């Protein structure tokens, strides 16, 4: 630790972009302004950021780092290493590991893994089942990001389909309920239809017809109905259809919303014609749908109907992805490339820099009440990312840090490059070099 002076950066923060210097002292952003007016401690490291962007570190509210139990796909260490190379400084990890994170005991064991192995800041959801409400209510809301609810197909017993259990959860939850919304009955009906037609070898391009837009809309509508009935703090994850946008509002500031929405970068980047070239590499749940849906999601981000952009980073091995349709798992690795992907959409004039920072840094902090992170403010934790906005590079197997060793973005050239990532005042990624000895901190929440 120590002090770091970042000079001549273009700071993007709270709706503005401006040139300034920034001083980090120990873990904290201690001063923003002209360095000529700052007290600079001896032995301060000086970074010349002329021509570069200085952003708050990205906060990814939905990842699957696969530990414990599924570490052949990914580990907290390997995936947090990939994350920090992509400018991500904090993550919130999902409970469908092995064992599933459905008790306070298992949850704390997972936090111990984070403390021991994560290069960046971390939090872990507790998962809801039809019968673990007592465990959920025992969780300290100031120390855990939220409750993960599967209202669609899931692994093990994490599909919550009991009406009484749902009503109890929505009425008693003291943390945000983050919901995966796809209607199980609709998916089963579609699966039977296409299995009868194609057997096990359903073409992947039909994935959005099995995990259909109707399945998404039915389930999202039901979750919102419950949240309205019980005034629940509901956050719907990875929206994928234009239809669902009518369920959300942009009339209130985020701090006052009780129902919020997330979109993932793959639903903003790909559309259904991409199945022809990428196949199962872009098989996600919910499915990537049409260009019309993709463009509607982009518009909803710009108009504040959607509140957060995340990844749903979910690595699988190449061997697993090469299975037939019904045996091929859904999900893919994205966290190393989410920020540069969004910045590419800035270069294409889809989003502004300020909107990207709002959706990936500020809003996750506001939505989850994260303590002293997500903004470039004096007194806040120094979670920062320096980006060269004009240093083109191409994603290749050689520069991937995911344990699974592949990406659906291989061969894609991005215009911007993450240069340096600072976590709690420590330089953890710098020009391709990762400090693998550093460990991040547990996120805390003002609730």
WOKA-V930087 format. One record per residue. SS is DSSP state (helix for helix, strand for strand, loop for the rest). PHI is phi in radians with two decimals (* if undefined). Layout:
ss: <SS	SS>
phi: <PHI	PHI>
//
This chain:
ss: <loop	loop	strand	strand	strand	strand	strand	strand	strand	strand	strand	strand	strand	loop	loop	strand	strand	strand	strand	strand	strand	strand	strand	strand	strand	loop	loop	strand	strand	strand	strand	strand	strand	loop	helix	helix	helix	loop	loop	loop	loop	loop	loop	loop	strand	strand	strand	strand	loop	loop	loop	strand	strand	strand	strand	strand	loop	strand	strand	strand	strand	strand	strand	strand	loop	loop	loop	loop	loop	loop	loop	loop	loop	loop	loop	helix	helix	helix	helix	helix	helix	helix	helix	helix	helix	loop	loop	strand	strand	strand	strand	strand	strand	loop	loop	loop	loop	loop	loop	loop	loop	loop	loop	helix	helix	helix	helix	helix	helix	helix	helix	helix	helix	helix	helix	helix	helix	loop	loop	loop	strand	strand	strand	strand	loop	strand	strand	loop	loop	loop	loop	loop	helix	helix	helix	helix	helix	loop	loop	loop	loop	loop	loop	loop	loop	loop	strand	strand	strand	strand	strand	loop	loop	loop	loop	loop	loop	loop	strand	loop	loop	loop	helix	helix	helix	helix	helix	helix	helix	helix	helix	helix	loop	loop	loop	loop	strand	strand	strand	strand	strand	loop	loop	helix	helix	helix	helix	helix	helix	helix	helix	helix	helix	helix	helix	helix	helix	helix	loop	loop	loop	loop	loop	helix	helix	helix	helix	helix	helix	helix	loop	loop	helix	helix	helix	helix	helix	helix	helix	helix	helix	helix	helix	helix	helix	helix	helix	helix	helix	helix	loop	loop	loop	strand	strand	strand	loop	loop	loop	loop	loop	loop	helix	helix	helix	helix	helix	loop	loop	loop	loop	loop	loop	helix	helix	helix	loop	loop	strand	strand	strand	strand	strand	strand	helix	helix	helix	helix	helix	loop	loop	helix	helix	helix	helix	helix	helix	helix	helix	helix	helix	helix	loop	loop	loop	loop	loop	loop	loop	loop	helix	helix	helix	helix	helix	helix	helix	helix	helix	helix	helix	helix	loop	loop	loop	loop	loop	strand	strand	strand	loop	loop	strand	strand	loop	loop	loop	helix	helix	helix	helix	loop	loop	loop	helix	helix	helix	loop	loop	loop	loop	loop	loop	loop	loop	loop	loop	helix	helix	helix	helix	helix	helix	helix	helix	helix	helix	loop	loop	loop	loop	loop	helix	helix	helix	helix	helix	helix	helix	helix	helix	helix	helix	helix	helix	helix	helix	loop	loop	strand	loop	loop	loop	loop	loop	loop	loop	loop	loop	loop	strand	loop	loop	strand	strand	strand	strand	strand	loop	loop	loop	loop	strand	strand	loop	loop	helix	helix	helix	loop	loop	loop	loop	loop	loop	loop	loop	loop	loop	loop	loop	loop	strand	strand	loop	loop	strand	strand	strand	strand	strand	strand	strand	loop	loop	strand	strand	strand	strand	strand	loop	loop	strand	strand	loop	loop	loop	loop	loop	loop	loop	strand	loop	loop	strand	loop	loop>
phi: <*	2.31	-2.21	-2.33	-1.93	-1.78	-1.91	1.11	-1.43	-1.62	-1.43	-1.96	-2.86	0.89	1.43	-2.32	-2.19	-2.65	-1.49	-2.87	-1.78	-2.54	-1.94	-1.87	-2.13	0.96	-1.63	-2.03	-1.29	-1.69	-2.77	-2.24	2.62	-1.37	-1.16	-1.11	-1.83	-1.80	-1.51	-1.79	-1.06	-1.08	1.14	-1.19	-1.37	-1.90	-2.00	-1.48	-1.83	-1.00	1.39	-1.97	-1.62	-2.02	-2.06	-1.09	-1.06	-1.21	-1.97	-1.72	-1.53	-2.67	-2.36	-2.21	-1.52	1.34	-2.02	-1.56	1.61	-2.23	-1.32	-1.23	-1.60	-3.02	-2.38	-0.99	-1.14	-1.18	-1.34	-1.25	-1.13	-1.10	-1.08	-1.17	-1.20	-1.76	1.48	-1.59	-1.98	-2.60	-2.43	-2.18	-1.80	-1.46	-1.58	-1.52	-1.83	-2.35	-1.32	-1.18	-1.51	-2.16	-2.42	-1.13	-1.14	-1.16	-1.04	-1.21	-1.09	-1.19	-1.09	-1.12	-1.10	-1.03	-1.10	-1.42	-2.29	-1.53	-1.39	-2.25	-1.29	-2.52	-2.61	-2.35	-1.32	-1.67	-1.56	-1.60	-2.24	-1.24	-2.49	-2.08	-1.03	-1.07	-1.08	-1.07	-1.25	-1.50	-1.34	-1.39	-1.09	-1.41	-2.14	-2.36	-1.18	3.05	-1.94	-1.67	-2.11	-1.64	-1.85	-2.95	-0.98	-2.63	-1.59	1.05	-1.88	-1.60	-1.38	-1.67	-2.17	-1.50	-1.09	-1.13	-1.10	-1.09	-1.11	-1.14	-1.08	-1.16	-1.44	-1.97	-1.06	-1.91	-2.26	-1.02	-1.67	-1.70	-1.99	-1.61	-2.01	-2.56	-1.31	-1.12	-1.15	-1.12	-1.14	-1.11	-1.06	-1.15	-1.09	-1.10	-1.05	-1.35	-1.17	-1.11	-1.47	-2.07	1.24	-1.34	-1.69	-1.13	-1.07	-1.06	-1.08	-1.57	-0.93	-1.23	-1.59	-1.46	-1.55	-1.41	-1.09	-1.12	-1.07	-1.16	-1.14	-1.03	-1.28	-1.07	-1.08	-1.16	-1.09	-1.17	-1.03	-1.12	-1.11	-1.15	-1.13	-1.99	0.97	-1.38	-1.44	-1.89	-2.19	-1.61	-1.53	0.55	-1.15	-2.38	-2.24	-1.12	-1.00	-1.19	-1.10	-1.22	-1.46	-2.02	-2.18	-2.08	-1.45	-1.97	-1.13	-0.97	-1.03	-1.78	-1.28	-1.76	-2.19	-2.25	-2.38	-2.15	-2.19	-1.81	-1.10	-1.19	-1.34	-1.62	-1.86	-1.58	-2.52	-1.12	-1.19	-1.22	-1.06	-1.08	-1.72	-1.89	0.94	-1.20	-1.09	-2.02	-1.45	-2.13	-2.05	-1.13	-1.27	-1.16	-2.02	-1.48	-1.04	-1.03	-1.14	-1.00	-1.20	-1.15	-1.14	-1.06	-1.12	-1.18	-1.11	-1.15	-1.75	1.20	-1.33	-1.79	-1.92	-2.43	-1.97	-2.39	-2.07	0.98	-0.89	-2.59	-1.24	-2.32	-1.29	-1.04	-1.07	-1.13	-1.21	-1.47	-1.25	-1.12	-0.87	-1.29	-1.71	-1.50	-1.25	-1.64	2.18	-2.88	-1.48	-2.50	-1.19	-1.25	-2.14	-1.14	-1.20	-1.18	-1.11	-1.15	-1.18	-1.13	-1.21	-1.14	-1.04	-1.52	1.21	-1.35	-2.27	-1.53	-1.02	-1.10	-1.20	-1.06	-1.13	-1.02	-1.35	-1.82	-2.16	-1.16	-1.17	-1.03	-1.17	-1.20	-1.08	-1.72	1.02	-1.22	-1.35	0.98	-2.47	1.63	-2.38	-1.63	-2.39	-1.07	1.65	-1.51	-1.03	-1.50	-1.82	-2.45	-2.46	-1.83	-2.18	-1.54	-1.32	-2.50	-2.51	-1.05	-2.68	-2.06	-1.20	-2.47	-1.01	-1.22	-1.87	-1.44	-1.93	-1.15	-1.08	-1.21	1.39	-2.51	-2.65	-1.18	-1.72	-1.00	1.61	-1.42	-1.75	-1.84	-1.39	-1.75	-2.39	-1.26	-1.72	-2.48	-2.18	-1.99	-2.11	0.89	1.39	-1.98	-1.37	-1.82	-2.31	-2.62	0.89	1.59	-1.87	-1.84	-1.42	-1.38	-1.56	-1.38	-2.24	-1.31	-2.04	-1.22	-1.17	-2.07	-2.27	-1.48	-2.30>
//
